[in-house]
């Protein structure tokens, strides 16, 4: 887990401050082997897996590994299922003592019937339900049909070349390509008039048809050398990232009204009180008469350069300095000619580590900067207004211990994050830049292995988030209120949009929202 604004140094400016999850695939090895597994469980769960490794050359320099899985499962509710086939081949070729190649593909074919989420979108209106007991939700009702499915195929391909320039320097070239799709019927439920106490919610439907394609090319140089008696571990690199979103989804339409208890009514959208057949054909017919299709073809790119050096002043005292420079260029939608824009930002990072007990106790402190590129906003009088990238700065300090021969590790840290240059919606298509929010808290993580085969993991996080500068009286941007107007200002062990692994989860939720995929 790459926490907090540090994710910007790994390209996080494209999405959010929150951090990244570094996924490491299973790699081929020298030998023949593998395993086959089968899982079964409640509600029709069946999962068959295979992991096979082999040597493909007499010279013993080409290794191949294949991981694959097939999963089917139903739901504890009255509808809902998932079918998925996953395959991940990897190939390694050791061309010489200095040169090696690595190839990886990750392909997922998936179809699901997704239960909709209950939304309370009008946050400015007090909710009539304070908890699930008051909502009285019948959790055995899915509010969907097994005929209303959405497909989410995903394909990722990567090629990597590693060349050992010398005993001190290594070159790494990485080319990646991915495609993620969402196609099918998506539905969600929200309170059409929060606070009206009529216990009904509108159920909206949408024909999703969206593809996101990305290309990434990276060139890194890693050095491990000494300047006098000082050890340097230096990374120099450049990165090109391109993203293309094609959206051919249809319009949105209300198909029925529902209650949390599972009752339905149909005096909406021209149904004249007649029950809407709850199948794909009926929903597609409804959407066909609900307006024109949405469409968009949006492309943007990031050109980056970065450097990071970890310097050992003594064996127990290390300092680090990093910087990343990003030039962001958006060509906007192909149909529009006035939505192109570009931005430039630089993000530094500084850190220090002191080990009073070498390799066992570390005291650390760091400063991190992060930024998010901001889209131009259309103005009421015509035209668009451009903005500077939004900036976040974090100060963090803490201690990490590694005791009992790696059987006990723990980390405790405190942090303060200040975000500035947030774009504020003044209403009536007027915008200004200068909003500020803060996020403060602490984290504690504990990992223990008291005996072989037993791992204990515990953690606690506490965060306080508040808008510092905004618009008095505006629910979403009022100073003193939690930023975004969401929830309490004090959020122990809850996620928010800026920090840590909680924000990583928020990042993936945001991505699913873009694809209209709901878990």
C-alpha positions in Angstrom: 0.0 0.0 0.0 1.4 3.4 -1.0 -0.3 5.8 1.4 -1.4 9.4 1.1 0.0 12.1 -1.2 3.1 9.9 -1.8 0.9 8.3 -4.5 1.5 11.4 -6.7 5.1 10.3 -7.2 3.7 7.1 -8.8 1.2 8.9 -11.1 -1.5 9.5 -8.6 -2.2 13.0 -9.9 -4.4 11.5 -12.5 -7.0 10.3 -10.1 -6.8 11.3 -6.4 -4.4 12.0 -3.5 -5.4 8.8 -1.7 -2.6 6.4 -2.6 -2.1 3.3 -4.6 -2.2 -0.5 -4.3 0.8 -2.1 -5.9 -0.2 -5.4 -7.4 2.6 -7.9 -7.8 1.8 -10.9 -10.0 3.0 -14.4 -9.6 6.3 -14.8 -11.5 7.7 -17.8 -13.4 10.5 -19.8 -11.7 13.0 -22.4 -12.6 11.2 -25.7 -12.4 8.1 -27.7 -13.3 5.2 -27.6 -10.9 1.8 -26.3 -10.1 -1.5 -26.9 -8.3 -5.2 -27.2 -8.9 -7.7 -26.0 -6.4 -11.5 -26.1 -5.9 -13.7 -24.1 -3.6 -17.3 -24.5 -2.8 -19.6 -22.5 -0.6 -23.0 -21.2 0.3 -25.3 -19.7 -2.3 -23.9 -21.7 -5.3 -20.3 -20.7 -4.9 -18.0 -22.8 -7.1 -14.4 -21.7 -7.9 -11.9 -23.8 -9.9 -8.3 -22.5 -9.9 -5.0 -23.7 -11.6 -1.4 -22.6 -11.3 1.1 -24.2 -13.7 4.8 -23.4 -14.1 7.2 -24.8 -16.7 10.7 -24.3 -18.3 10.3 -23.9 -22.1 13.9 -24.1 -23.3 16.8 -26.5 -23.1 19.1 -23.6 -22.2 17.0 -23.1 -19.1 16.4 -19.4 -19.7 12.7 -19.3 -20.7 10.1 -19.7 -18.0 6.3 -19.8 -18.3 3.6 -19.6 -15.7 -0.2 -19.7 -16.0 -2.7 -18.8 -13.4 -6.4 -19.2 -14.2 -9.7 -19.4 -12.4 -13.4 -19.9 -13.2 -16.0 -18.7 -10.7 -19.8 -19.0 -10.5 -21.9 -17.8 -7.5 -25.4 -16.8 -6.7 -26.8 -14.5 -4.0 -28.6 -14.8 -0.6 -31.1 -12.4 -2.1 -34.0 -13.2 -4.5 -31.8 -12.3 -7.5 -28.1 -11.8 -8.2 -25.2 -13.8 -9.6 -21.7 -13.6 -10.9 -19.8 -15.6 -13.5 -16.2 -14.9 -14.2 -13.3 -16.4 -16.1 -9.8 -15.2 -15.3 -6.5 -16.0 -17.0 -3.0 -14.7 -16.4 0.0 -16.0 -18.4 3.5 -14.7 -17.7 6.7 -15.4 -19.5 10.3 -14.6 -18.5 13.3 -14.7 -20.9 16.8 -14.4 -19.6 18.6 -13.4 -22.8 22.0 -12.9 -21.1 23.6 -12.2 -17.8 22.7 -8.6 -18.2 19.5 -8.6 -20.3 16.1 -10.1 -19.4 12.5 -9.7 -20.7 9.2 -10.2 -18.9 5.8 -10.4 -20.4 2.4 -10.5 -18.6 -1.2 -10.6 -19.6 -4.2 -10.4 -17.3 -7.7 -11.1 -18.8 -11.0 -11.2 -17.0 -14.4 -12.0 -18.5 -17.2 -11.2 -16.1 -21.0 -11.0 -16.1 -23.0 -10.0 -13.0 -26.5 -9.1 -11.9 -25.8 -6.2 -9.6 -28.2 -5.3 -6.8 -28.7 -1.5 -6.8 -27.5 0.9 -4.1 -29.9 3.1 -2.1 -28.7 6.7 -2.5 -29.5 9.7 -0.4 -28.1 12.2 -2.9 -29.8 15.3 -1.6 -27.5 15.8 1.4 -28.8 19.3 2.1 -32.2 17.9 3.2 -32.3 16.1 6.5 -32.8 12.3 6.1 -35.9 10.7 7.5 -33.9 7.6 8.4 -31.0 7.8 10.8 -30.1 4.1 10.7 -30.9 0.8 9.0 -33.5 -0.1 11.6 -35.5 3.0 10.8 -35.1 2.4 7.0 -36.4 -1.1 7.6 -34.7 -2.4 4.6 -35.6 -6.0 3.5 -32.1 -7.2 2.8 -33.3 -10.4 1.1 -34.9 -8.4 -1.7 -32.4 -7.5 -4.5 -34.5 -5.0 -6.4 -33.1 -6.5 -9.6 -33.4 -9.4 -11.9 -31.0 -12.0 -13.2 -31.9 -10.8 -16.7 -30.6 -7.3 -16.0 -26.8 -8.0 -16.2 -23.7 -6.0 -16.8 -20.5 -7.3 -18.3 -17.1 -6.0 -17.2 -14.3 -7.5 -19.3 -10.8 -6.3 -18.5 -7.5 -6.9 -20.3 -4.0 -5.8 -19.2 -0.8 -6.4 -21.1 2.7 -5.5 -20.1 6.2 -6.0 -21.5 9.3 -5.2 -19.4 13.0 -5.1 -20.4 15.7 -5.0 -17.7 19.3 -4.3 -18.6 22.2 -4.2 -16.2 24.3 -1.3 -17.4 27.0 -1.9 -14.8 27.4 -3.3 -11.3 25.9 0.0 -10.0 23.3 0.9 -12.6 20.2 -0.9 -14.1 17.8 0.2 -16.9 14.2 -0.8 -16.8 11.8 -0.2 -19.7 8.1 -0.9 -19.2 5.3 -0.7 -21.8 1.7 -1.4 -20.5 -1.7 -1.4 -22.3 -5.1 -1.9 -20.7 -8.8 -1.9 -21.6 -11.7 -1.9 -19.2 -15.3 -2.1 -20.3 -18.8 -1.9 -18.8 -21.7 -3.0 -20.9 -25.2 -3.8 -19.8 -28.1 -2.5 -17.5 -27.1 -0.5 -14.5 -29.7 0.5 -11.9 -29.7 2.5 -8.7 -32.3 3.8 -6.2 -32.6 7.2 -4.6 -35.0 9.2 -2.6 -36.7 11.5 -5.1 -37.8 13.9 -2.4 -35.8 13.4 0.8 -37.8 14.4 3.9 -41.2 13.8 2.3 -41.8 10.8 4.6 -43.7 8.8 1.9 -41.3 5.8 2.2 -40.8 5.6 -1.6 -37.7 5.8 -3.8 -37.2 6.2 -7.5 -35.4 3.3 -9.3 -33.4 4.6 -12.2 -32.1 2.5 -15.2 -29.4 3.1 -17.6 -27.9 1.2 -20.6 -24.1 1.3 -19.9 -21.7 1.1 -22.7 -18.3 2.5 -21.8 -14.6 1.6 -22.5 -11.5 3.0 -20.9 -8.2 2.3 -22.7 -4.8 3.3 -21.3 -1.2 3.2 -22.6 1.8 3.7 -20.3 5.5 3.8 -21.3 8.1 4.1 -18.6 11.9 4.4 -18.6 13.7 4.1 -15.3 17.4 4.1 -14.3 18.2 2.7 -10.9 21.6 3.3 -9.3 23.2 2.1 -6.1 26.6 3.8 -5.6 28.7 5.7 -3.1 29.9 9.3 -3.1 32.8 9.1 -0.7 31.4 7.2 2.3 27.8 8.0 1.5 25.6 5.4 -0.1 23.1 6.7 -2.7 20.1 4.8 -4.1 19.0 6.9 -7.0 16.0 6.6 -9.3 15.7 8.6 -12.5 12.8 8.2 -14.8 10.3 9.5 -17.4 6.7 8.4 -18.0 4.1 8.8 -20.7 0.5 8.0 -19.9 -2.5 8.2 -22.2 -6.1 7.6 -21.4 -9.0 7.3 -23.8 -12.6 7.1 -22.6 -15.4 6.2 -25.1 -18.9 6.4 -23.7 -21.8 5.3 -25.9 -24.2 4.7 -23.0 -27.9 5.5 -23.3 -30.2 7.9 -21.4 -31.4 7.5 -17.8 -35.0 6.7 -16.9 -37.2 6.0 -13.8 -38.8 2.6 -14.3 -40.7 2.3 -11.0 -40.9 3.4 -7.4 -39.9 1.1 -4.6 -40.0 0.9 -0.8 -37.2 -0.4 1.3 -39.5 -3.3 2.2 -39.6 -4.5 -1.4 -43.0 -3.1 -2.6 -43.3 -1.6 -6.1 -45.5 1.0 -7.8 -45.5 2.2 -11.4 -47.1 5.7 -11.9 -44.0 7.0 -13.6 -42.5 7.5 -17.0 -45.6 6.8 -19.0 -46.3 3.4 -17.5 -49.8 4.7 -16.4 -49.7 2.6 -13.4 -49.1 -0.6 -15.3 -46.5 -3.0 -13.9 -43.2 -2.8 -15.8 -42.0 -6.3 -16.8 -38.7 -6.7 -15.0 -36.5 -8.1 -17.8 -33.9 -6.7 -20.2 -36.2 -6.3 -23.1 -38.7 -4.2 -21.1 -36.0 -2.0 -19.7 -34.4 -1.5 -23.1 -37.9 -0.5 -24.5 -38.3 2.0 -21.7 -34.9 3.5 -22.3 -35.4 3.7 -26.0 -38.2 6.2 -25.5 -36.4 8.3 -22.8 -34.3 10.5 -24.9 -31.1 10.5 -26.9 -28.0 8.4 -26.2 -25.1 9.8 -24.2 -21.8 9.7 -26.2 -18.3 10.9 -25.6 -14.8 10.3 -26.8 -12.3 11.9 -24.4 -8.6 11.6 -24.6 -5.8 13.0 -22.4 -2.2 12.4 -21.7 0.5 13.0 -19.0 4.2 13.5 -19.7 6.3 13.1 -16.5 9.9 13.1 -15.3 10.9 12.2 -11.7 13.9 11.6 -9.5 14.4 10.2 -6.0 17.5 9.7 -4.0 17.8 7.8 -0.6 21.1 8.8 1.0 22.7 6.9 3.9 24.6 9.4 6.0 25.3 6.7 8.6 24.0 3.1 8.6 21.2 4.3 10.9 20.5 7.7 9.5 18.9 8.2 6.1 17.5 11.1 4.2 15.4 11.1 1.0 14.5 13.7 -1.5 12.1 13.2 -4.5 10.5 15.3 -7.1 8.0 14.6 -10.0 7.1 17.1 -12.7 3.9 16.5 -14.7 2.7 18.1 -17.9 -1.0 17.2 -18.4 -2.7 17.7 -21.8 -6.4 17.1 -22.4 -7.9 17.1 -25.9 -11.4 16.8 -24.3 -14.3 15.4 -26.3 -13.8 14.9 -30.0 -17.1 16.5 -30.7 -16.1 19.7 -28.9 -13.5 22.2 -30.0 -13.3 24.4 -26.9 -12.7 21.9 -24.1 -8.9 21.4 -24.6 -6.6 22.4 -21.8 -3.2 21.7 -20.3 -1.6 22.1 -16.9 1.9 21.8 -15.4 2.8 20.9 -11.8 5.8 19.9 -9.7 5.5 17.7 -6.6 8.4 17.4 -4.1 8.8 14.9 -1.2 11.4 14.9 1.7 12.0 12.4 4.4 14.3 11.4 7.2 14.7 8.1 9.0 16.7 7.5 12.2 17.3 4.0 13.6 18.3 4.1 17.3 18.3 0.3 17.2 19.6 -0.7 13.7 17.0 -2.7 11.7 14.7 -2.9 14.7 13.4 0.6 15.6 13.0 3.5 13.1 11.8 7.0 13.8 10.7 8.8 10.7 9.3 12.2 9.5 8.4 13.3 6.0 6.9 16.1 3.9 4.9 15.2 0.8 3.2 17.3 -1.8 0.4 16.1 -4.2 -1.7 17.7 -6.9 -4.8 17.0 -8.9 -5.4 18.5 -12.4 -8.6 20.5 -12.5 -11.0 20.5 -15.5 -12.1 23.9 -16.8 -15.6 25.0 -15.9 -18.2 26.3 -18.4 -19.4 29.8 -17.4 -23.0 31.2 -17.5 -22.0 34.0 -19.9 -20.3 31.6 -22.3 -16.8 30.3 -22.6 -14.8 28.4 -20.0 -12.5 29.2 -17.1 -9.2 27.4 -16.5 -7.7 26.7 -13.1 -4.4 25.9 -11.5 -3.9 22.3 -10.3 -5.2 21.7 -6.8 -2.5 21.2 -4.2 -2.1 19.1 -1.0 0.7 19.2 1.5 1.3 16.6 4.2 3.5 16.5 7.3 3.9 13.1 9.0 5.9 11.6 11.7 6.0 8.3 13.5 7.9 5.2 14.6 8.2 1.7 13.3 9.4 -1.4 15.2 10.5 -4.8 14.0 11.1 -7.2 16.9 11.4 -10.9 17.8 13.1 -11.8 14.5 10.4 -10.3 12.3 7.6 -11.9 14.3 6.3 -8.5 15.5 6.1 -5.4 13.4 4.2 -2.2 14.3 3.9 1.3 12.9 2.4 4.4 14.5 2.1 7.7 12.8 0.4 11.1 13.0 -0.2 13.4 10.0 -1.5 16.8 9.0 -2.7 17.4 5.4 -3.8 20.8 4.0 -5.4 21.1 0.6 -5.6 24.4 -1.2 -6.7 25.8 -4.5 -9.9 23.9 -4.5 -12.4 25.1 -7.1 -15.6 26.5 -5.4 -18.9 26.4 -7.1 -20.5 29.8 -6.4 -23.8 28.9 -8.1 -25.3 30.1 -11.4 -22.3 28.6 -13.3 -19.8 30.9 -11.5 -16.6 29.5 -10.0 -13.6 30.7 -8.0 -10.4 29.0 -6.9 -9.2 29.2 -3.3 -11.0 26.7 -1.2 -9.0 25.0 1.6 -9.6 21.9 3.7 -7.6 20.0 6.3 -7.3 16.4 7.4 -5.5 15.4 10.6 -5.2 12.1 12.4 -3.2 9.1 13.4 -2.8 5.5 12.4 -1.6 2.4 14.1 -0.8 -1.0 12.4 0.3 -4.2 14.1 1.3 -7.5 12.5 2.3 -10.5 14.6 3.3 -14.1 13.9 3.4 -15.7 17.3 3.7 -19.2 15.8 4.3 -20.7 12.4 1.1 -20.5 10.2 -0.7 -17.9 12.4 -0.7 -14.2 11.4 -2.5 -11.6 13.6 -3.3 -8.2 12.0 -4.7 -5.2 13.9 -5.1 -1.5 13.2 -6.8 1.7 14.2 -7.1 5.0 12.4 -8.6 8.3 13.5 -9.2 11.2 11.2 -10.6 14.7 11.6 -11.5 16.6 8.4 -12.8 20.1 8.1 -13.3 22.8 5.5 -11.1 25.8 6.3 -12.1 28.2 3.5 -15.3 27.9 1.5 -18.7 29.6 1.3 -20.6 30.3 4.6 -24.1 28.8 4.5 -23.2 26.4 1.6 -23.8 22.8 2.8 -21.1 21.3 0.7 -18.4 24.0 1.2 -19.2 25.7 4.5 -16.2 26.5 6.8 -16.1 24.3 9.9 -18.1 21.5 8.2 -16.6 18.2 7.0 -15.5 18.8 3.4 -18.1 17.9 0.8 -20.8 18.2 3.5 -20.6 14.5 4.2 -20.9 13.0 7.6 -19.5 14.1 10.9 -16.3 16.2 11.1 -14.8 13.5 13.3 -14.5 10.1 11.5 -12.7 7.4 13.6 -11.7 4.4 11.5 -13.7 5.7 8.5 -12.6 6.5 4.9 -12.1 9.9 3.4 -10.8 11.2 0.1 -7.3 12.2 1.0 -5.5 9.8 3.2 -4.1 6.3 3.4 -5.5 2.9 2.5 -9.0 4.2 3.3 -8.6 6.6 0.5 -7.4 3.8 -1.8 -10.7 2.1 -1.2 -12.4 5.5 -2.0 -10.4 5.6 -5.2 -11.6 2.3 -6.4 -15.2 3.2 -5.4 -14.8 6.3 -7.6 -13.5 4.2 -10.5 -16.5 1.9 -10.2 -18.8 4.9 -10.2 -17.2 5.9 -13.5 -18.0 2.5 -14.9 -21.4 2.3 -13.2 -20.2 -0.9 -11.6 -21.5 -1.6 -8.1 -20.4 -4.2 -5.6 
